[in-house]
Structure formats: C-alpha cells, structure tokens
Amino acid sequence: MNKFKPAAMLLGLLVLTSLSSCTKEGVYNPKMKIQRVYCSSTYTEKYLNQSWNWDGKLLKSIDHYWTGGTLSWTEDFTYDGKRLARVDDYISSEYVTYAYDGKLLKSADYYYKGSLESSTAYTYDDGKLTKMDVTEYGAKKSKTESHLQNAILPFQSEVVKVVSKFMAEASARRTEKDVYTFTLQFTWDGDNVSKLTATQEGYWATAALQYDSKNSPLKGFHSLYSDTEELEGMFNWSKNNVTKMIVSGSDGENEVIDYTYQYNDNDYPIMVIERYADEYEDYQFTTNYEYE
C-alpha cells in the first residue's frame, strides 16, 4: 500500500480564522504563537523544520528548512489590514491570492510563473464550509518545483494528504485535458469537520476524522506546504486536534492513521506522534512545537 507523506500539522499553516460571527476569515490571531517546529521520524533524526516570524500579532513569513539544517524556502504573507490577501514563494515564482465576501472566503487563485493555474470557489451553509469547486488549467504543465500549488485546499494537513493523493491519481487520468475540475464536500460535527469527500468523474476518496477535546494552535491557520516531496496545503477550520483518520477510496485502498499528543498547561499540543501500520512496516512521524 502506498503511504501518504506525513504532513502532521506541522507546516506552514496560516490564516483563515474561526467561523464564529465575531471574526473574519483571513485573520489569524492565536492565543499561543508558534515559534519553531521540529520533526523526526522512524528514519530521520530530529531537525528544525520551520521558523515562524511574527510582526506583533501578524505572521509575516515562515522559513522552511531541509533535514540537514539549511534553509529550503520561505513563504511570505501579505495582508489587507489584518486579513490575508496573498502568499508568495519567490524562489519558485508562484503565489496565491484570496478574495472575500463579507466575513467569508469567496475564492482563491493560484499563479505559477506568471500564469493562472487554478481557481477555487467556496460554498457555505450557515457560515460553515460545505463545498469547494476547483478548476485547474494547463493540465499538461509540470510544476515539480511548486510549493503553493495546493494552497487553495482549506483544511488540516491530515485531510490534505488524502486530497493530494486523490488529485495526483486524477491528474494521471487527464493528460489530454487542458481544463480539469473536481469537488470537495465537507461534513461537520459541531466545531470539527468529521468527513471530507473528494469526487471527480466517478472517482472518489474520503477521510473520516476523530478528534480530542484540546486546543488546536492551527485553528484559523493556513498551511501551504508539507515537506520537500509533497505539495500540500489547507486552511484549518476545526477547533480540536485529529486523533484518528480513516481513509478509503474508489481505488479500493484503505488506511488508518493514529495521532497521539502531549500538551502544555494551556491544553495546546507540544508533541504530535503520527503512526501508520500495514503488513509491511510500522512508521512513525513526530512533530514538536515551541511557542513564544
């Protein structure tokens, strides 16, 4: 079975706020600000993965590092007042822009080396995201250097792994198309999304999610990147932390990923352990957070 690359909630997360009536999407003001993120795995020693750079309450940039400790790339955030307007990766010549309708996110456009590559429209029910319609252009173009390609995905990194896998498989089926569309649908259980379904031309993938009762430091945060091999991104709209993800799809594959946590005195996670298991091996990926 092919494993999903671990993104654990580690990565460049940023800026879509909670869906409460007193806040606007695109404004991220966490009670505890992440300063550094460290990672390790079954095959990798602990290393600095990210350094978060703040200007008062605004997250201005995130530096991403290779496992050897050298800087890999930086994502820079531009705001309209306190609201996220644009994210840039200057190294790969790509950026994402966001448009809003009142308090809610309306659309996101991804540009790669000067051309529009994808557009996403967001649908809500009573202030909660229920559907995304994604249109991609230039299907035959290669974006192997891209970091922000999937920055339109509004979700936790666990779910994005499912969607990224689905998108990769769907992309392999559309080599002769210049325009490609797919739909993501969201099911809520209180303040957390309990299920995501991705569909395209008869193919589908789902992720069912279970949560703890603690605080997620990433709520309202937008992650653009998972690691140097996978292109992932999302907005985190759930209140709590994922403890289990159950994945299934039209390809017949199934996978269960378990997450365990250590928390600080404020009930925020300081360590997350991701565990995968199948008939071939057990795999573990660990993320550590340091806060300001």
C-alpha positions in Angstrom: 0.0 0.0 0.0 1.3 3.5 -0.8 1.6 5.7 2.2 0.6 9.3 2.4 3.5 11.5 3.1 3.4 12.8 6.7 2.4 16.4 7.0 1.3 16.2 10.5 0.0 19.6 11.4 3.5 20.9 11.1 3.7 23.0 8.2 3.3 26.4 7.1 -0.1 27.0 8.4 -1.6 30.3 8.3 -4.5 32.5 8.3 -8.2 31.6 8.0 -9.9 32.4 11.2 -12.6 30.5 13.1 -16.1 30.7 11.7 -17.6 32.5 14.7 -19.8 35.5 14.0 -17.4 37.9 15.6 -14.4 37.1 13.4 -13.5 37.3 9.7 -11.8 34.6 7.7 -8.3 35.6 6.8 -7.5 37.0 10.2 -5.2 34.8 12.4 -4.7 35.8 16.0 -3.7 32.7 18.0 -3.6 32.8 21.8 -0.3 30.9 21.6 2.0 31.8 18.7 4.1 29.0 17.2 7.8 30.0 17.1 9.6 26.8 15.9 8.6 23.4 14.6 10.8 20.3 14.9 10.3 17.0 13.2 11.6 13.4 13.3 10.6 10.1 12.0 11.4 6.4 12.0 14.1 7.2 9.5 15.0 10.8 10.4 16.7 12.4 13.4 15.0 15.4 15.0 15.6 18.6 13.0 14.4 22.2 12.7 11.6 22.1 10.1 10.2 25.7 10.4 10.8 29.0 11.9 7.8 31.4 12.2 8.4 35.1 12.0 5.9 37.5 13.6 5.4 41.2 13.5 3.3 41.8 16.5 0.1 39.8 16.0 0.7 39.2 12.3 2.6 36.2 10.9 4.9 37.7 8.3 6.8 34.7 7.0 7.7 31.1 7.6 11.2 29.7 6.9 11.3 26.1 5.8 14.5 24.0 6.3 16.0 20.9 4.9 16.7 18.0 7.2 20.4 19.0 7.2 19.6 22.4 8.7 19.9 24.7 5.6 17.1 27.0 4.5 14.9 25.5 1.8 12.5 28.3 1.0 10.3 31.0 2.6 6.6 31.7 2.3 5.8 35.4 2.7 2.3 36.7 3.7 0.7 39.9 2.5 -2.3 41.4 4.3 -5.1 43.8 3.6 -5.2 45.3 7.1 -5.2 42.2 9.3 -6.7 40.0 6.6 -4.6 37.6 4.5 -4.6 38.8 0.8 -1.7 36.9 -0.8 1.0 34.3 -0.1 4.3 34.3 -2.1 7.1 31.8 -2.7 9.6 33.9 -4.6 12.0 31.1 -5.1 9.5 29.1 -7.2 7.9 32.2 -8.8 4.4 31.4 -7.5 1.7 33.0 -5.4 -1.9 32.6 -4.2 -4.4 35.4 -3.9 -7.6 35.3 -1.8 -10.9 37.2 -2.2 -13.6 37.5 0.4 -17.4 38.1 0.5 -18.1 39.8 3.8 -16.7 37.6 6.6 -16.2 34.5 4.4 -13.6 33.4 1.9 -15.1 33.6 -1.6 -12.3 32.4 -3.9 -8.6 31.6 -4.3 -6.4 31.8 -7.4 -3.0 30.1 -7.8 -0.4 31.5 -10.2 2.7 29.7 -11.3 5.5 31.6 -13.2 3.1 34.3 -14.2 0.1 32.3 -15.4 -3.2 31.4 -13.7 -3.1 27.6 -12.9 -6.2 27.1 -10.7 -9.3 28.8 -9.3 -11.4 27.7 -6.4 -14.9 28.7 -5.3 -16.1 28.1 -1.7 -19.7 27.4 -0.7 -21.0 27.8 2.9 -24.1 26.8 4.9 -24.8 28.9 8.0 -21.2 30.1 8.0 -19.6 26.7 7.7 -17.7 25.5 4.6 -19.7 22.8 2.8 -18.2 22.6 -0.7 -15.2 23.6 -2.8 -15.3 23.6 -6.6 -11.8 23.6 -8.0 -10.8 24.3 -11.7 -7.3 23.7 -12.8 -5.8 24.9 -16.1 -2.9 23.8 -18.2 -3.2 20.2 -17.2 0.0 19.1 -19.1 2.3 21.6 -17.4 4.8 20.3 -14.9 5.1 22.1 -11.6 7.7 19.9 -9.9 9.2 22.9 -8.1 5.9 24.2 -6.8 5.3 24.7 -3.1 2.0 26.5 -3.2 0.1 24.5 -5.8 -2.5 23.2 -3.4 -2.7 26.3 -1.2 -6.4 26.5 -2.2 -7.2 23.5 0.0 -8.9 24.7 3.1 -8.1 22.1 5.7 -6.0 20.3 8.1 -2.9 18.6 6.8 -4.2 15.1 7.5 -7.1 15.6 5.2 -4.9 17.3 2.6 -2.9 14.2 2.3 -6.0 12.4 1.2 -6.9 15.1 -1.3 -3.4 15.4 -2.6 -3.3 11.6 -3.3 -6.7 11.9 -5.0 -5.6 14.9 -7.1 -2.4 13.0 -8.2 -4.4 10.0 -9.3 -7.0 12.1 -11.0 -4.2 14.1 -12.8 -2.9 10.9 -14.2 -6.3 10.3 -15.9 -6.5 13.7 -17.5 -3.3 14.0 -19.6 -5.3 15.1 -22.7 -7.3 17.8 -20.9 -6.5 21.5 -20.7 -9.1 22.1 -18.0 -9.9 19.9 -15.1 -12.5 20.2 -12.3 -13.1 18.4 -9.0 -15.3 18.9 -6.0 -14.6 18.6 -2.2 -17.5 18.3 0.2 -17.4 18.7 4.0 -19.4 17.2 6.8 -19.4 18.9 10.2 -19.8 17.5 13.8 -20.1 20.6 16.0 -17.0 22.7 15.6 -15.0 20.0 13.8 -15.2 18.6 10.3 -15.9 14.9 10.6 -15.7 13.9 6.9 -14.3 15.1 3.6 -15.3 13.6 0.3 -13.4 14.4 -3.0 -15.1 13.5 -6.3 -14.2 13.8 -10.0 -15.8 12.0 -13.0 -16.9 8.9 -11.0 -13.8 8.6 -8.8 -13.9 9.4 -5.1 -11.9 9.5 -1.9 -13.0 10.1 1.7 -11.4 10.9 5.0 -13.3 10.3 8.3 -11.9 12.1 11.3 -11.9 11.8 15.0 -10.8 14.5 17.5 -9.6 15.2 21.0 -11.1 17.9 23.3 -7.9 20.1 23.4 -7.0 23.3 21.7 -5.6 23.3 18.2 -2.9 26.0 17.7 -3.6 25.8 14.0 -7.3 26.7 14.0 -7.8 29.5 11.5 -4.3 28.9 10.2 -3.4 28.3 6.5 -0.8 25.6 5.7 0.8 25.8 2.3 3.3 23.1 2.4 4.0 19.7 3.9 7.6 18.6 3.1 10.1 18.8 0.2 8.5 15.9 -1.6 4.7 16.5 -1.4 2.7 19.5 -2.4 0.0 20.1 0.2 -1.8 22.9 1.8 -5.0 23.8 3.6 -6.9 26.1 5.9 -7.6 24.6 9.4 -11.1 25.2 10.4 -11.6 22.6 13.1 -11.5 23.5 16.8 -9.7 20.4 18.1 -6.8 18.1 17.1 -7.3 15.0 15.0 -6.7 11.7 16.8 -7.6 9.3 14.0 -8.1 9.4 10.2 -9.7 6.6 8.3 -9.1 6.8 4.6 -11.0 5.0 1.8 -11.4 5.4 -2.0 -12.7 4.1 -5.3 -9.2 2.5 -5.8 -10.1 0.0 -3.1 -7.3 1.2 -0.7 -7.9 1.8 2.9 -5.7 3.2 5.6 -5.9 4.2 9.3 -3.6 6.8 10.8 -3.5 7.4 14.6 -2.3 10.6 16.3 -1.3 10.9 19.9 -0.4 14.2 21.8 1.5 15.7 24.6 0.0 19.0 25.8 1.3 22.0 27.8 -0.5 23.6 30.8 -2.8 25.5 28.4 -4.0 22.4 26.7 -2.1 23.1 23.5 -0.1 20.3 21.9 3.7 20.4 22.2 4.2 17.0 20.5 2.2 15.1 17.9 3.0 11.5 17.0 1.6 10.1 13.7 1.5 6.3 13.4 1.0 4.3 10.2 0.9 0.5 10.1 0.4 -2.1 7.4 1.6 -5.6 6.6 5.0 -4.3 5.5 6.1 -2.0 8.3 5.2 0.4 11.1 6.0 4.0 10.5 6.1 6.9 13.0 6.4 10.7 12.4 6.8 13.2 15.3 6.2 16.9 15.3 7.3 19.2 18.2 6.0 22.8 18.7 7.7 25.6 20.5 5.6 28.7 21.3 6.5 32.3 22.0 
